[in-house]
Amino acid sequence: MYRPRHYAIDDKAVLIDFMREQSFALLVMNFDGIPFASHIPLLLDDGGEHGRLKGHLSKANPQWQAFDGETEALVVFWGPHAYISPNWYESEKVVPTWNYVTVHAYGKPAVIDDPGAILQGQADMVDYYESDATGNWSIDDMDEDYRTNMLKGIVAFEMPINRLEGKFKLNQKNSVADRECVIKGLNATGDAEAIEVARLMAEFNPSE
């Protein structure tokens, strides 16, 4: 990923928190000589230098056939993003741009074969996303035969992360005055995603 120094984020704690918050990701690999991507939720476990991602694909999805533990994959986590209008700057010589935050994780996925580990992985996934708002559904609520049949239709995998890259493009190159004007403009849109970008700008661009 192209990362100008102003936008590069290498703080491991920041990157890990981001991946856990923005856990619906894009898994990209070469498959049969062409790029292939799957949009999937992933859980980040402790382990190794950067952690380990766990997830699953439908068995009908051919991408899992490349999960040999030797072929590198890229996982893209993306967060809020917003268009930035030149009208929002105090400076005159400016152009339109886009602010965004993203983390790229690299590793070599491998298939999980152990039935107990597969079941536990699905239980962990459900527990992570369920809440009082959703009724706290549990995988134990499933009929056992139905659950067994459903598990046969997926391929679970894990990917130890061997490299992490973060890019938070949040007007770091601009003056404090310009950044404050952009934050004001984003907040004025009333758009929830733009407002979150404004919050991140304030967090990662403290006033000088």
N, C-alpha and C positions, 0 to 999 in steps of 0.2 A: 504494500500500500504506500502511495506517495504521502509522506508526512513532513511538511515543512516544520522546522524546529519550533515555531510559535504554537503549533497545534499538537505536537507529539505529547502523548500522555504515557508515562512508563511506570507510574506508581501502581504497584501490584494490587494493593488494597482497593484502589479506585476501580481498576479494571475488573477485579473479581466481583465487587459489589454491582458493577454495571451489568456483567453477564448474568448475575442472579436476578436482577431486576428486569432485564430485557431478555428473558430466557427463550422466547420464540425466535429461532435463528434460521439461517440459510447454510446448509451443508453442501459444499461444492467439491467435486472430484472429477478427474478424467475417467471416463468409463467407455470402453470400446473406442478409444481414441478421440472422444469429444467431451467437452465440459458437460457435467450433469449435476443438477442441483435439486435438493429436497428442502421444503419448508417444514420444520419440526420443532417441538419443544425439547429442550435439553436441560438436564440437571447437572450442576457442578458440584463434584465431591472433592474433599481434600485428598491429597496424595500427589507425590512428585513435587517438582519445583513450582508448577503453575496450576495444579489441580487436574481433575479428570472429568471429562464430560460423559454423560450416560444418556442414552435414548433408545429409540427403536424405529424401525421402518416396517411398513407392510411387507409381507413376504412377496407380494406381487410387484413390489418396487425393485427393479434390477440393481439399483445402486449398491445394495448390501453385498453383492457378489465381489465388490472391490475391497471389502473390509478384510484384508489379509494381514493386518498388523504391520505392513511394510510400505503401503502406498499412502502418500501424504494427502491430507484433506485440509480444506480451509473452511472454517465456520465463521460466518459473519453475524455479529450481533449489532443491531442498529436501534437507535433511540429516537427521540424527538428531533424534528428538523423543520426549518422554516425559511421562506424567501425573505431576503433583506432588501428593502427599497432604498435607493439613493436619497429619496426625500427625507429619510429619517436621520441622516447625518448632519452634523454641524458643519463639517468640511464640505467644500464645493467639488473638488476633484475626486469623485468616487463613482463606482459603478455598481450595478446590481450584483448580488451574490447570494449564497445559500449557507446558512449555518446548520451544523449537524454534529452528532456524536456517534461514534462507532468503535467497536472493538473487533479485531480479527484474531482468531485463535487457530493455531496450526498443530496438527498431530496426525497419528496413524491409527485409524479406527480398526478395531478387531471385534469379531462376533463373540457374544457371550453364549455359551452352550449349556451351562448348568441350569436346569429347570428351576431350582430354588432361587438362584440369583435373578433369573428372569422375572419370576413372580414378585420377588422383593423389589426389583426395580420398578415394576408397574405400580406396586403399592406405594412406593416412595413418591412416584410421579403424581399419583392421585392425591396423596396427603399434602403435597406441596401446593397444589392448586385449589383444593377444596377449602371451604371456609364456612363460617356461620351463614354467610349470604347465599351459599350454594346448598346448604343443608348438610354439609360434612358427610357426603357420601363416601363409602369405603368399598374397596375392592372385595372385602369380606361379605358385602351385601349381595354379591353375585351368586347365582346358582353355581355350584361347583363344576358340574359337567359343562355348563355354558362357558364358564371362565376358562376351563381347560381347552375348549375348542377355540376360544378367542385367542388364547396365548399361542396356539399352534399357527395362527395366521400372521404372526409378527416375527421379526428378527431383532433381537436386542444387541446392543453394541456398547463399547466404551472406547473413549479416545483420550489417552493421557496427553495433556497439552505440553508441547515442547517449545512453543514460542508464542508470545502475546504482543500485539501492537494496538495501541489506542490512539485515536485521532478525535480531538474535540475542537472543532472549528467554531470558535465563539468570539470572533472579532478581537483576538488577542493582539493583533498588529496595530489596531487602531488606538486613538487617544482615549483617555478616560471620558472626555466630553462626548466623543462620538459614540462610545459604547453605551453611555447613559441615555443618549438620544435613541439609539436602536432599541434598548430595553423598553423605553417608554413607548416606542412605536409598536413593538411586538405586543405589549400588554394591552394597547389600545384596540388591537384587532378583535379581542374577545375570543379568539380561537384558543382552545385548551392546549394544543400542541405548541403554538407560538408562545403562549404564556410560559410553558415549561422550558422552552429554549431561553426565554428571558431570565428565568430563575437560574438556569445553568450558567448563563453569561455572568450574572452577579456572583455566583459561587466561585467560578473559575477565573474571574477578572476582578479581584478585590480593588477597591478604590485606592489610588496612589496618594 
